[in-house]
């Protein structure tokens, strides 16, 4: 069935997202992003809760991760600018999961389902909030093991 609901404008900005199979691979990709000048403030990390993920987020972003209960994933640790538009004021991640909220940061629902499935399998979602450097971020994610990496091309449209 085709969804004919109106397009709603949002100001989420553009995110480039990739999924890494584990913390070691994620760290390599993040180090590569940082080596070209992309700021830690632009990074969002999200993964199922574990000590390894806690250490990765704290080490890379310099702050303790937040704990979220996300529909379809359960308990996750996350930190970064993408969480604000995803969760929204109604704390939507708990009800809608990634599949239901990734549209807010420029991805279609099927992309959200892919990111949700990969994260459920233990993957680590890495997102970069940097519209001017989106192509650079995408190339780095892809060349350093970031699977299903994509730019939120539908930014600003829900």
Secondary structure, 3 states (H helix, E strand, C coil): CCCCCCCCECCCCCEEEEEECCHHHHHHHHHHHHHCCCCHHHEEEEEECCHHHHHHHHHHHCCCCEEEEECCCEEEEEECCHHHHHHCCCCCHHHHHHHHHHHHHCCCHHHHHHHHHHHHCCCEEEEEECHHHHHHHHHHHHHCCCEEEEECCCCCEC
